[in-house]
């Protein structure tokens, strides 16, 4: 076992909201050609048939209003642009056409192709270049938040492709239940009561002790008492608490991006400031789905999870067999045992990838379970999760490196 894995005691996952890889990290390709980002030639046809190229004009707030459609039928259009070929091949050419349908405004719909300059996202871009960034981490399904987050908790969405909550009593166990059965600790840290967890309906019924708040996370880090596994959720809403305005930190369009940057930095700082915690923790920052925003990498096929979504749920007049992934999202693994500037599945000069590794949200419960509860009953895990790639091998250094990176956070 590698020294970094041997030293590992805590896995922390921070899942943000609704941004694609190209939108957030595509600009990093100019700094590192191994990163499969944007070279400026990527385009989509607009409503007039004119090709509109990507532009580094993404702003912190005010551009993506209304919220780009990211329900199943809209994502299908974004990926295939209405192709009726058999079989269909993803072309990633329907993003502008999809966004145009919401306001019937050609110029506004082109903004779905905007991406951030790395300097405008200093926290995320710095973490991506200081630690390990994934070229191929996809949302688990081509659809919205709740079902994608379910894959992070259960390794499946139990056939759901919509935002409707669901209650799970049998079949596959959540990763929190698995750890509890093995006398290990796991917790979801949500922001506060007015902005509670997305999964409260599905998980709270089983084990109330699985939940804590953001402030408790900060306190647990300071005390060095994090559970074995922590899943952190941002603030999903702008709201007021005791006369103080709390900005949404999830980075969901059209929330303030800089508030989300500060939130990400606070999670990183809380772990880094405790020396014992820092050397024994792996932090994964990932986004639940792409939010309808352009990405140029076609999703790939995957092993079905044993469920079928009906046409009434997909909105496409066709069932979904859970046999292909959703759109690519940002994902960064942070640990002092990760080589600086690592690109997972690096791009070669000719645009190909030799050591292609594909990750998705089922990789989270797969990694956590395999590490903390090896030998867990396979009948209580989806086939999709059991074959998902895991990421702890990326803690590959023979010696922990010094990382003096810390973010300044105003009080």
C-alpha positions as CSV (number, residue, x, y, z in Angstrom):
1,X,0.0,0.0,0.0
2,X,1.3,3.5,-0.9
3,X,2.3,5.6,2.1
4,X,-0.4,8.2,1.3
5,X,-3.1,5.5,1.3
6,X,-1.7,4.0,4.4
7,X,-1.9,7.4,6.2
8,X,-5.4,8.0,5.0
9,X,-8.1,8.3,7.7
10,X,-10.7,10.7,6.2
11,X,-12.3,11.1,2.8
12,X,-14.2,14.4,2.2
13,X,-16.4,15.1,-0.8
14,X,-17.6,18.6,-1.6
15,X,-20.3,18.5,-4.3
16,X,-21.1,21.8,-6.0
17,X,-23.8,22.6,-8.5
18,X,-24.5,22.7,-12.2
19,X,-21.3,23.8,-14.1
20,X,-19.5,21.9,-16.9
21,X,-15.8,21.2,-17.1
22,X,-15.1,23.5,-20.1
23,X,-17.1,26.3,-18.5
24,X,-15.0,26.2,-15.3
25,X,-11.6,24.7,-16.2
26,X,-11.5,24.7,-20.0
27,X,-9.3,27.8,-19.9
28,X,-6.5,25.9,-18.2
29,X,-5.6,24.2,-21.5
30,X,-3.7,27.3,-22.5
31,X,-1.4,26.7,-19.4
32,X,-1.2,22.9,-19.7
33,X,-1.9,21.1,-22.9
34,X,-2.5,17.9,-21.0
35,X,-5.8,19.3,-19.7
36,X,-8.6,18.5,-22.1
37,X,-10.1,22.0,-22.2
38,X,-10.7,24.6,-24.9
39,X,-8.5,25.9,-27.7
40,X,-11.0,28.5,-28.9
41,X,-12.2,26.6,-32.0
42,X,-15.0,24.7,-30.3
43,X,-18.4,25.9,-31.5
44,X,-22.2,25.2,-31.7
45,X,-24.7,26.4,-34.4
46,X,-27.0,29.1,-33.1
47,X,-30.7,29.5,-34.1
48,X,-29.7,31.1,-37.5
49,X,-27.4,28.2,-38.3
50,X,-24.3,30.3,-37.7
51,X,-21.4,28.6,-35.8
52,X,-20.7,30.5,-32.6
53,X,-17.3,29.7,-31.0
54,X,-16.6,29.5,-27.3
55,X,-15.5,32.7,-25.6
56,X,-13.8,33.5,-22.3
57,X,-16.5,35.9,-21.3
58,X,-18.2,34.1,-18.5
59,X,-19.1,36.4,-15.6
60,X,-19.7,35.9,-11.9
61,X,-23.5,36.5,-12.1
62,X,-26.2,37.9,-14.4
63,X,-25.5,36.0,-17.6
64,X,-27.3,32.7,-17.2
65,X,-30.8,33.9,-16.6
66,X,-33.0,32.0,-17.0
67,X,-31.3,29.0,-15.5
68,X,-30.3,26.8,-18.5
69,X,-32.5,23.7,-18.8
70,X,-30.8,20.6,-17.5
71,X,-33.7,18.2,-17.3
72,X,-33.3,14.9,-19.3
73,X,-35.0,16.0,-22.5
74,X,-33.0,19.2,-22.7
75,X,-29.7,17.4,-22.0
76,X,-30.5,14.9,-24.7
77,X,-30.9,17.8,-27.1
78,X,-27.6,19.3,-26.0
79,X,-25.7,16.1,-26.5
80,X,-27.3,14.9,-29.8
81,X,-28.8,18.1,-31.2
82,X,-31.9,16.3,-32.4
83,X,-30.1,13.5,-34.3
84,X,-32.4,10.7,-35.4
85,X,-29.6,8.4,-36.6
86,X,-29.5,4.8,-35.4
87,X,-27.4,4.5,-33.5
88,X,-27.1,8.1,-32.4
89,X,-23.6,9.5,-31.8
90,X,-23.1,12.3,-29.3
91,X,-22.0,15.5,-31.1
92,X,-22.3,18.1,-28.3
93,X,-23.8,20.5,-30.9
94,X,-27.2,21.3,-29.3
95,X,-26.3,23.6,-26.4
96,X,-27.2,26.9,-28.0
97,X,-30.3,25.4,-29.6
98,X,-31.4,24.2,-26.2
99,X,-30.8,27.5,-24.4
100,X,-32.5,29.4,-27.3
101,X,-35.8,27.6,-26.5
102,X,-36.0,29.3,-23.1
103,X,-36.0,33.0,-24.3
104,X,-36.0,32.8,-28.1
105,X,-33.2,35.2,-28.1
106,X,-30.3,34.3,-30.3
107,X,-27.7,36.6,-28.8
108,X,-28.5,35.5,-25.3
109,X,-28.5,31.8,-26.1
110,X,-24.9,32.2,-27.3
111,X,-23.8,32.9,-23.7
112,X,-24.1,29.1,-23.0
113,X,-20.7,28.9,-24.8
114,X,-19.0,31.3,-22.5
115,X,-16.2,30.0,-20.2
116,X,-14.2,31.5,-17.3
117,X,-10.7,32.8,-17.6
118,X,-8.6,31.0,-14.9
119,X,-7.8,34.3,-13.2
120,X,-11.4,34.8,-12.6
121,X,-11.7,31.6,-10.6
122,X,-8.5,31.7,-8.7
123,X,-9.5,29.2,-6.0
124,X,-10.7,26.4,-8.3
125,X,-8.0,27.0,-10.9
126,X,-5.3,27.0,-8.3
127,X,-6.5,23.8,-6.7
128,X,-6.7,22.2,-10.2
129,X,-3.1,23.0,-11.0
130,X,-1.7,22.4,-7.5
131,X,-3.3,18.9,-7.1
132,X,-5.0,16.4,-9.4
133,X,-7.6,17.4,-12.0
134,X,-9.7,14.8,-13.8
135,X,-10.0,15.0,-17.6
136,X,-12.9,12.4,-17.6
137,X,-15.2,12.8,-14.7
138,X,-18.8,12.7,-15.9
139,X,-22.2,13.2,-14.3
140,X,-23.8,9.9,-13.7
141,X,-26.8,10.5,-15.9
142,X,-27.7,13.1,-18.6
143,X,-30.2,14.8,-16.3
144,X,-30.7,17.0,-13.2
145,X,-29.4,17.3,-9.6
146,X,-31.3,14.9,-7.4
147,X,-30.8,11.8,-9.5
148,X,-27.1,12.6,-10.0
149,X,-26.5,13.2,-6.3
150,X,-28.2,9.9,-5.6
151,X,-25.4,8.1,-7.5
152,X,-22.9,9.8,-5.1
153,X,-24.9,8.4,-2.1
154,X,-26.2,5.0,-3.3
155,X,-24.3,4.2,-6.6
156,X,-27.6,4.4,-8.4
157,X,-30.7,6.6,-8.7
158,X,-33.1,3.6,-8.6
159,X,-34.4,4.4,-12.1
160,X,-35.0,8.1,-11.5
161,X,-34.0,10.8,-14.0
162,X,-36.1,13.7,-12.6
163,X,-36.0,16.1,-9.7
164,X,-38.7,14.2,-7.8
165,X,-37.6,13.0,-4.3
166,X,-37.8,9.3,-3.6
167,X,-37.8,7.0,-0.6
168,X,-35.5,4.1,-0.4
169,X,-36.0,1.4,2.1
170,X,-34.6,-1.8,0.5
171,X,-32.3,-3.0,-2.2
172,X,-29.0,-1.0,-2.2
173,X,-27.7,0.6,1.0
174,X,-26.4,4.2,1.1
175,X,-22.7,4.6,1.7
176,X,-23.6,6.1,5.2
177,X,-25.6,2.9,6.1
178,X,-22.7,0.8,5.0
179,X,-20.2,2.6,7.2
180,X,-22.5,2.7,10.2
181,X,-23.0,-1.1,9.9
182,X,-19.2,-1.4,10.1
183,X,-19.0,0.8,13.2
184,X,-17.5,3.6,11.1
185,X,-18.7,7.2,11.1
186,X,-20.1,9.1,8.1
187,X,-21.9,12.5,7.9
188,X,-23.5,14.8,5.5
189,X,-22.7,18.4,6.4
190,X,-25.4,20.7,5.0
191,X,-25.1,24.5,5.2
192,X,-27.9,25.4,7.6
193,X,-31.6,24.8,8.3
194,X,-32.9,27.3,5.8
195,X,-30.7,25.7,3.1
196,X,-30.9,22.1,4.0
197,X,-29.5,19.0,2.3
198,X,-30.8,18.0,-1.1
199,X,-31.1,14.4,0.1
200,X,-32.9,15.1,3.4
201,X,-36.1,13.4,2.1
202,X,-34.3,10.3,1.1
203,X,-31.8,9.8,3.9
204,X,-33.1,11.5,7.0
205,X,-35.7,8.9,7.6
206,X,-33.0,6.3,8.3
207,X,-30.3,7.8,10.5
208,X,-30.6,11.4,11.8
209,X,-27.1,11.2,13.1
210,X,-25.8,11.2,9.6
211,X,-26.4,15.0,9.4
212,X,-24.4,18.1,10.6
213,X,-24.0,21.7,9.5
214,X,-21.3,23.6,7.8
215,X,-20.3,25.3,11.0
216,X,-20.1,21.9,12.7
217,X,-17.7,20.8,9.9
218,X,-15.4,23.8,10.5
219,X,-15.5,23.0,14.2
220,X,-14.8,19.3,13.7
221,X,-11.9,20.1,11.5
222,X,-10.4,22.4,14.1
223,X,-10.8,19.7,16.8
224,X,-9.6,17.0,14.4
225,X,-12.7,14.9,14.9
226,X,-13.9,14.5,11.3
227,X,-15.8,11.2,10.6
228,X,-14.3,8.6,8.3
229,X,-16.4,10.0,5.5
230,X,-17.8,13.5,5.0
231,X,-20.1,14.8,2.3
232,X,-20.4,18.5,2.2
233,X,-23.2,20.5,0.6
234,X,-23.1,24.2,-0.1
235,X,-25.7,26.9,0.6
236,X,-28.4,26.5,-2.0
237,X,-30.2,29.8,-1.5
238,X,-29.8,33.5,-0.8
239,X,-31.4,33.9,2.6
240,X,-31.2,35.9,5.9
241,X,-30.3,34.4,9.2
242,X,-30.4,36.6,12.4
243,X,-30.3,39.8,10.2
244,X,-27.3,38.6,8.2
245,X,-27.6,38.0,4.5
246,X,-26.2,34.6,3.5
247,X,-25.4,34.3,-0.2
248,X,-25.9,31.0,-2.0
249,X,-22.5,29.3,-2.4
250,X,-23.5,26.4,-4.7
251,X,-22.5,28.2,-7.9
252,X,-25.8,27.1,-9.5
253,X,-26.7,29.5,-12.3
254,X,-27.3,32.3,-11.6
255,X,-25.9,32.5,-8.1
256,X,-22.8,34.5,-7.2
257,X,-19.7,32.6,-8.4
258,X,-17.3,34.4,-6.0
259,X,-19.4,33.3,-3.0
260,X,-18.9,29.7,-4.2
261,X,-15.2,30.3,-4.6
262,X,-15.0,31.5,-1.0
263,X,-16.9,28.5,0.2
264,X,-14.6,26.1,-1.6
265,X,-11.6,27.9,-0.1
266,X,-13.1,27.7,3.4
267,X,-13.4,23.9,3.1
268,X,-9.8,23.5,1.9
269,X,-8.5,25.9,4.5
270,X,-10.3,24.1,7.3
271,X,-8.6,20.8,6.4
272,X,-5.2,22.3,5.6
273,X,-5.0,24.3,8.9
274,X,-5.0,21.2,11.0
275,X,-1.6,19.5,10.3
276,X,-2.8,16.0,11.5
277,X,-6.0,16.2,9.5
278,X,-4.2,17.5,6.4
279,X,-1.8,14.6,6.1
280,X,-4.6,12.0,6.7
281,X,-7.4,13.4,4.4
282,X,-8.3,13.2,0.8
283,X,-10.6,16.0,-0.4
284,X,-12.6,15.6,-3.6
285,X,-14.3,18.7,-5.1
286,X,-16.8,17.8,-7.8
287,X,-20.0,19.2,-9.4
288,X,-23.2,17.2,-9.6
289,X,-24.0,18.0,-13.2
290,X,-23.2,20.4,-16.0
291,X,-26.3,22.7,-15.6
292,X,-27.0,22.8,-19.4
293,X,-23.7,24.6,-20.1
294,X,-21.4,23.7,-23.0
295,X,-18.7,21.0,-22.8
296,X,-17.0,19.6,-25.9
297,X,-16.3,16.0,-24.7
298,X,-19.0,13.5,-25.6
299,X,-20.2,11.3,-22.8
300,X,-19.3,7.7,-23.0
301,X,-21.2,4.4,-22.6
302,X,-21.3,2.8,-19.2
303,X,-22.5,-0.4,-17.5
304,X,-26.3,-0.2,-16.9
305,X,-27.4,-0.1,-13.2
306,X,-30.3,-2.5,-13.7
307,X,-33.1,0.1,-14.0
308,X,-35.0,1.7,-16.8
309,X,-36.5,5.2,-16.9
310,X,-39.8,5.3,-18.8
311,X,-40.6,7.8,-21.7
312,X,-43.0,9.6,-19.4
313,X,-40.0,10.5,-17.2
314,X,-37.4,11.1,-19.9
315,X,-39.6,13.4,-22.0
316,X,-38.0,12.1,-25.2
317,X,-40.5,9.4,-26.2
318,X,-37.9,6.8,-25.5
319,X,-36.8,4.9,-22.3
320,X,-33.4,5.4,-20.8
321,X,-31.4,2.3,-19.9
322,X,-28.8,4.0,-17.8
323,X,-26.2,2.8,-20.3
324,X,-24.5,6.1,-21.0
325,X,-23.1,8.9,-18.7
326,X,-24.1,12.6,-18.5
327,X,-22.0,15.6,-19.4
328,X,-18.5,16.1,-18.1
329,X,-18.0,18.1,-14.9
330,X,-15.1,19.6,-12.9
331,X,-13.4,17.2,-10.4
332,X,-10.2,17.8,-8.4
333,X,-8.6,15.5,-5.8
334,X,-6.6,17.3,-3.1
335,X,-4.0,15.7,-0.8
336,X,-0.4,16.3,0.1
337,X,0.2,12.8,-1.3
338,X,-0.9,13.8,-4.8
339,X,1.8,14.9,-7.2
340,X,1.6,18.6,-8.0
341,X,-0.1,19.4,-11.3
342,X,-1.3,15.8,-12.0
343,X,-3.8,15.4,-14.9
344,X,-5.7,12.2,-14.7
345,X,-6.0,10.7,-18.2
346,X,-3.7,13.4,-19.7
347,X,-4.2,14.6,-23.2
348,X,-1.4,13.9,-25.7
349,X,-0.2,16.4,-28.3
350,X,-2.2,14.6,-31.0
351,X,-5.4,14.9,-28.9
352,X,-5.6,11.3,-27.8
353,X,-5.4,9.7,-24.4
354,X,-3.4,6.6,-23.8
355,X,-4.3,5.8,-20.2
356,X,-8.0,6.6,-20.4
357,X,-9.8,6.4,-17.0
358,X,-13.5,7.3,-16.7
359,X,-15.0,8.4,-13.5
360,X,-18.5,9.3,-12.5
361,X,-20.4,9.9,-9.2
362,X,-20.7,6.2,-8.5
363,X,-16.9,6.3,-8.1
364,X,-17.5,8.1,-4.8
365,X,-19.4,5.3,-2.9
366,X,-17.2,2.8,-4.7
367,X,-14.0,4.4,-3.4
368,X,-15.3,5.0,0.1
369,X,-16.8,1.5,0.5
370,X,-13.7,-0.3,-0.9
371,X,-11.4,1.6,1.4
372,X,-13.4,1.7,4.7
373,X,-15.6,-1.4,4.3
374,X,-13.7,-3.9,2.0
375,X,-15.7,-7.0,1.3
376,X,-19.1,-5.3,1.8
377,X,-22.0,-7.4,0.5
378,X,-22.1,-7.0,-3.2
379,X,-25.8,-7.7,-3.3
380,X,-26.3,-4.3,-1.5
381,X,-24.3,-2.4,-4.1
382,X,-25.4,-1.6,-7.7
383,X,-23.5,-3.3,-10.6
384,X,-22.7,0.1,-11.9
385,X,-21.0,1.1,-8.7
386,X,-19.1,-2.1,-8.3
387,X,-17.4,-1.5,-11.7
388,X,-16.8,2.2,-11.2
389,X,-13.2,3.4,-11.2
390,X,-11.8,4.5,-7.8
391,X,-9.3,7.3,-7.1
392,X,-7.2,6.6,-4.0
393,X,-4.4,5.3,-6.2
394,X,-3.7,8.9,-7.1
395,X,-2.3,9.4,-3.6
396,X,0.9,8.0,-5.1
397,X,3.8,10.0,-3.7
398,X,6.3,8.1,-1.6
399,X,6.7,11.1,0.7
400,X,4.2,13.8,1.7
401,X,5.0,17.1,0.0
402,X,5.0,20.5,1.7
403,X,2.0,22.5,0.5
404,X,2.0,26.1,1.9
405,X,-1.1,27.1,-0.2
406,X,-3.7,28.9,1.9
407,X,-6.5,31.2,0.8
408,X,-7.2,34.6,2.4
409,X,-10.8,34.7,3.6
410,X,-12.3,38.0,4.8
411,X,-14.2,37.8,8.1
